[in-house]
């Protein structure tokens, strides 16, 4: 971690980051009360975290079923012979139903998170994706775990033990 990022992620910075991950709609005033800073100080810290690419965006989590997209699938995508993974990824990025795309190691070149309104709709999406490479689809039944918040403790767990 760079010195600039370490300075931004002191105990207060981590607390602020944790609060934002749990609810990015909190006002600067509310965030300030929670982390012990004034509203202008909170605004300044958030701006600096954005400039340092620690905070890369804000989003609303939506209920896909309520929007008419009840089917969620994870699709493992390979690349066609003679075709690079970058080419396959570029092709699937143009498909609006592909919500997320991760380039991965192993036999597959990417894993896609895809939404669909029906089985027929999903079939059409899979056919379109399969033009980019062999695809293997898994339907998501449920999401039994909420997204975890990234904390300083999590990073400490990742650091290797140093022998005495």
Residue pairs with C-beta under 8 A, 6 or more apart in sequence:
1 9
4 52
5 52
5 54
8 45
8 48
8 49
8 52
8 54
9 17
9 54
9 152
11 152
12 35
12 36
12 37
12 45
13 45
13 49
14 151
14 152
15 34
15 35
16 31
16 35
16 37
16 42
16 45
16 46
16 49
17 49
17 54
17 55
17 150
18 149
18 150
18 151
19 26
19 31
19 34
19 35
20 26
20 31
20 46
20 55
21 149
21 150
22 149
24 58
24 59
26 34
27 39
28 39
28 40
28 42
28 43
28 46
29 39
31 37
31 42
32 38
32 39
32 41
32 42
35 42
37 45
46 55
49 55
50 56
64 70
64 72
64 115
68 117
69 115
69 116
69 117
70 117
71 115
71 116
71 117
71 118
71 119
71 121
71 122
71 139
72 113
72 114
72 115
72 139
72 140
73 113
73 114
73 115
73 116
73 122
73 137
73 138
73 139
73 140
74 111
74 112
74 113
74 114
74 137
74 138
74 140
75 111
75 112
75 114
75 126
75 129
75 135
75 136
75 137
75 138
76 108
76 110
76 111
76 135
76 136
76 137
76 138
77 88
77 92
77 108
77 109
77 110
77 111
77 112
77 129
77 132
77 133
77 134
77 135
78 88
78 107
78 108
78 109
78 133
78 134
78 135
79 85
79 87
79 88
79 109
79 132
79 133
80 88
80 132
80 133
80 134
83 132
83 133
85 103
85 109
85 110
87 132
88 109
88 110
88 132
88 133
89 101
89 103
89 109
89 110
89 132
91 131
91 132
92 98
92 101
92 110
92 112
92 129
92 132
93 101
95 114
95 125
95 128
95 129
97 114
97 115
97 116
97 121
97 125
98 112
98 113
98 114
98 125
98 129
99 113
99 114
99 115
100 112
100 113
101 110
101 111
101 112
101 113
102 110
102 111
102 112
103 109
103 110
104 110
104 111
108 136
109 133
112 129
114 122
114 125
114 129
116 122
116 125
122 137
126 135
126 137
129 135
148 154
